[in-house]
Amino acid sequence: MTYSHTLALAKQGDSEAIKVLLNQQLKTKNITVKVALKDHCLQIMLESSQILEQKTLVDYIHKTFVKLNANSIKVINVFCRQTGNDFPVWTQNIELDAYKDLTLANPVDLSNQILTVKPVTTIPRHQNIKSTHTNKHTVKKNSVLILSISISTFLLLIISSFGLISWQINKQRQALSQASTLVAKIDNSDTTLDIKSLKENKDTLNKAIIILDNASSFNFPGSINLSINIEKQKIHEQLSSLEENLKIIENLIPEAKKVVGDFAAINSRLNVGMNYRSYGTEVGTLKVVIDRFSELPGAKQHPIYKDLVSAFDDYDLALNVWRNYIESDETNSFLRASSPYGNVLISEYQVETQNIVGEDYIYLNSALTKVWQKASKNIELAKDKN
């Protein structure tokens, strides 16, 4: 490819032609050039064994592209790094043609039945009786009638009693079912000691006990008092355990407020600003605070515990990211997306990356801010539950 042909392609914004021209011109100064063009923005990576002087190179690139007059290029991002280093030593943005504001991407109830008995009809005595035989016959007839009525009445009373018993047993079964339904609403698998939930569960168990107490007052043959008493005993045991947990959580209230306050304090200080050394000290202090709290009875079941542990994990991650950045290279403001913490920052904290000449980088400030924001949200959740 001739020089004139290469120059023509470069004026059309051909990144490969631009790379060839720049490499030809800077080869004598032992500078290697890589370029990438995206959305009117040309990225140029200058690499040399020596640290290059920023102003001279920026002026040279600026004048070169003004002269080249490639209409497809509006902004140039220049990066300069020393051979063997992963991160640029310096960066510079150049705007061409005043192209401003370009930014990188962001059972049956018988109770109602009526039982009736026909009244006994008395037989009047006649003053004139014809014979003794007639009188004996009349007395015998009346006796049979009275006996029949008595038997009928007795049978009706037995039927009525059985109806009442059946109704009472039905009421007991309904009470037992109602109490069991109330108890079933309590989630025993949730071991979190939430004071509001514990009080609600206590009220529910007391209601169930009252229902069963009223039902067990029926004492008659065939009653299901034994089943009711067994259920009451189970509920009393559950209520005793619940009241013990409620006492534990109430005793934790002062300590819970204190530990939440300690976490909120570092969140406030970060809003003002903090250097790496001070931040490391703060995170170490939080570790002591959360460890001491976890040793208190019932603390790990307290609803704020998980939120505070999550907040601490966020702060600890930020410290490790910051440390990794310092140990890698303190002269730049970003780290590779492929670094030990890059994948976590991108996948769990939605930290955005910037592509620089084919490689993805993460700005340190952006990464720390995202992690601290998540920690702040966890602290606010703990405050709401405290």
ABEGO torsion letter per residue (X at the ends): XBAAAAAAAAAAGBAAAAAAAAAAAAAAAGBBBBBBBBGGBBBBBBBBABBBBAAAAAAAAAAAAAAAGBAABABBBBBBBBBGBABBABBBBBBBGGBBGBBBBXXBBAAABBBBBBBBBBBBBBABBABAAAAAAAAAAAAAAAAAAAAAAAAAAAAAAAAAAAAAAAAAAAAAAAAAAAAAABBAABABBBAAAAAAAAAAAAAAAAAAAAAAABBBBGBAAAAAAAAAAAAAAAAAAAAAAAAAAAAAAAAAAAAAAAAAAAAAAAAAEBBAAAAAAAAAAAAAAAAAAAABBGAAABAAAAAAAAAAAAAAAAAAAAAAAAAABAABABBBAABAAAAAAAAAAGBBBBBBGGBBBBBAAAAAAAAAAAAAAAAAAAAAAX
